[in-house]
Amino acid sequence: MRLNKIAGILVAALMASMANASTIQPLALDNTAGMQVGLKVNGTEHNEWAGPFIATVDGATTVEVFCLDFFTSLNYQQYTVTITAPSSAFQAAAQMYSTFVSNFTNATPQTRALYGAALQIALWDVVIDGVGTPGAGLQAGNFQESALNPFSNSHPNLEAVVNSYLSAVLGPVAPGTVIYQSASQDIPMQTLIGGGGSGVPEPGTFAMLGAGLLAIGLIRRR
């Protein structure tokens, strides 16, 4: 077999390991991990649930995921997703998720709803308004806290927590963070973020493929 053909197979394997078509079935909102909040998005008032929901992937693995698509309603039917490592389009959201999801996962029963709602709001904000750009934050830009129904109506500490997330220096994307990108052709479905998933290769996979490509390169140079 020619070396360039082998290289092509290895690259194809890498790409296939990074994007895996699967199905996701939303089951229910996690009612212990969020709350209704008032938002003003593109000048329109909204009263929305902010928090994660529970779903199954490929009918087997149960995951807790957050929404990245504010403008698409949650639809409780199975749909096709491509599970990938975060692309540049969702890099800021993946960094936000990676930096603060531990606040949610390690929360006490008394603070679980606060941290679930805060993370969801911050994710929507960075997707819509970006990070470190003019207009970012709860009081400016296209995504804002509602003045008519402020966060204090939902939780006295919610605004402070969200603002602390939005003003923080974000860390790198954590290993295992994945995007469930909707691939539905018929009905618009939500794009989601969560931890783990078969679509992201383990570091060992990258190492093996990288070693294979390096070996081919060395052979070709001889």
FENJO-V786821 format. One line per field, one symbol per residue. phi: phi as a letter, one per 40 degrees, with the letter a starting at -180 (. if undefined). Layout:
phi->???
//
This chain:
phi->.cccccccccccccccccabcabbbcbaccccbaacbcbbbfgbcbbbcbicbbabbfgbccbbbbcbbccbccbcbcacbbcbcdcccbcccccccccbccdcccccdcbdcccccccccccdccccbgbgbdgchcbagcbbccccbcdcccacbcccccccccccccccccdgcbbccdbccbbdbccbbabghccbccdccdcccccccccccccccc
//
